[in-house]
């Protein structure tokens, strides 16, 4: 039952795992309202502000863990290559990801690419 302030009570809210629809609404709510858990709760319609806040804490921890894991995995792979092949130059590492590309997928430029050298 909703109160006079249109506040969702714990009896009316979902419990347990968040549905895909609720999570999508949560993400849109974050985009619209920032960290205003009450407004996000009203936007979702099936979760209390406490549930939204708790979901946000877990969501941000999960994102941080994924980023940390990716960085650690990249470091591990680089160290494994060094053990097998020896230290690599930056140019070797860049060409490993694509000829003429940097790690950020920005094309490498050469002074010989300019029009004055082309005939």
GIPE-V49741 format. One record per helix or strand. SS is the DSSP state (alpha for helix, beta for strand). FROM is the first residue (numbers start at 1). TO is the last residue. If there is no record, write none. Layout:
SS|FROM|TO / SS|FROM|TO
//
This chain:
alpha|20|33 / alpha|37|44 / alpha|49|85 / alpha|90|96 / beta|101|101 / beta|107|107 / alpha|111|113 / alpha|115|117
//
